[in-house]
């Protein structure tokens, strides 16, 4: 053994070729944490000191190659400020360079995922061979940063500026065929042939059949484009990237391009310094803090869900009650992920509607070449429409998705319970009605749980799993595992009106109603909130949700939380409803909806909407300061999120933030409401609440925040 460390071993194979093997002890994956980087340096020194090594293959003992840097270490590193980040990055560059500069040919044998820093390690090698099962990529942009271990420099020299920008700005992992096409890997082979292929390439290099030194030199020299060609390459890259990423919301893509451009004409070491400087600029942005936090929160949520697997019973057969848009969407989602599902309704027209929804979603998949027609047939065969309960004795879980009315739901739930086995779980897809209240209709409330999907089901990743007073641990666990199997992210919440997401959303609509009462222009509010980062402003959002749905939901919420959610005035949303303006459902709400040239519904201004708003406004229409709009909208939203934590509706800030991003489109680059409060500063945020407290209880700072401000505490760190 030439080197035996905690993360890397080096041993001689034959013919002067050694294996440089990554196998981080005590971890399921290889990653570049502090310990690995130290060991990397020691392993390079061991190779340098051994005169018998003529060439290297770089391998992984795990099913993934290397997943990248250890993201959990970023927070502490990045908090030190810009210069400290540069000082952290440059010694890592020195180690990577020392490996690249070894006077022997080096081939990476990529057996699985090689992402971020893991792929940058592959770029340091002279050649790369890939298994058919492997994927490579530089996804750092998703974290608000860009590659910082030399990826920008080496990739742009190996595959050209255009291709390198596409790889890094799009952030999607590349499959073997794409990596081969772009010239990033030398060969793609079957998994069992990978090591042999890597050894063979080292032998070819040693025999002089491939010029590995020239291959290495490409990465040491500046980009091979003259100044005019460079300018043209960067101008077209900027046009393509900045059209998709607004630098005010997502600064990393622009900083990546600036860094690439600064280093393109420089040799490797100077170009790496330009990369480190640009990387540090991206790392200190609040967006990077939020997006890295988001990634860590996602891991927390996934780990939490995984814990439920032991307590769940298997779901081999599911059923959905109600074949509307939601029911059809749920049936499609279950069937497309392999769970057979019965879809029941009271009449054939309704069943036809549900099947049409599922069929339409599958047809789109086929049109986009995401699915073969045969797979579509198999998926559809897993959905069985029925008018009777005859087959329900075989069902492990029933998801109720009938109309949002407690009486109707109560009758359907009681009827269902009589037709299923004693251990069948019944889940309600209610969006606002208390699970404990609905459970009063049942003989076995322990088997009853909330399973709230969001519309459209196939697109929205979140499912709220709601625990009623009597819901058993097994019912929760089984529902969580089914949601995961359906490709969703479940978050378990305790019962209250609106649960978590809708409970927080309704004060946001309430704040919008109050702004309009005080003379705000709903179009201005929409524009300000969209600029803030929401996918759509509140007027457009309530049109999409459905104004009738909003009004019915608001009634439930007003009953549950009268001090904060029962307004003492008639609002604009209600006046729209009274005038039968339901939003996109009937093409008139705050906006009018007309078909554009492509046949899609487009919103247009409707003067009637302004006339109706004016009837309930108590102040003249005026332009508001943008920051006041943001503050008033966000305080109501974030305060209610904190109250859900206070009331133990949701267990952690991580889950609350993830639910808001996945459930209602909270701007990801702001990291969620708790992260937003942290980044505002808890004390500063409480002062804002005090400034607007005269507007009502929804704006008053929750006690939890006052205590946090007094003790200088944050939600994160």
Secondary structure by P-SEA (a helix, b strand, c coil): cccccccbbbbbcccccccccccccccccccccaaaaaaaaaaaaaaaacccccbbbbbbccccccccccccaaaaaaaccaaaaaaaaaaaaaaaaaaaaccbbbbbbccccccaaaaaaaaaccbbbbcccccccccccccccccccaaaaaaaaaccaaaaaaaccccccccaaaaaaaccccccccccaaaaaaaaaaaaaaaccccaaaaaaaaaccccccaaaaaaaaaaaaaaaaacccccccaaaaaaaaaaaaccccccaaaaaaaaaaaaaaaacaaaaaaaaaaaaaaaaaaaaaaaccccccccbbbbccccaaaaaaaaaaaaabbbbbbbcccaaaaaaaaaaaaaaaaaaaaaccccaaaaaaaaaaccccccccccccccbbbbbccccaaaaaaaaaaaaacccccbbbbbcccccccccccccccccccbbbbcccccccccccccccccccccaaaaaaaaaaaaaacbbbbbbbbcccccaaaaaaaaaaaaaaaaaacccaaaaaaaaaaacccccaaaaaaaacaaaaaaaaaaaaaacccccccccccaaaaaaaacccccccccccbbbbbcccccbbbbbbaaaaaaaaaacccccccccaaaaaaaaaaaaaaaaaaaaaacccccaaaaaaaaaaccccccccccaaaaaaaacaaaaaaaaaaaccccccccccaaaaaaaaacccccc
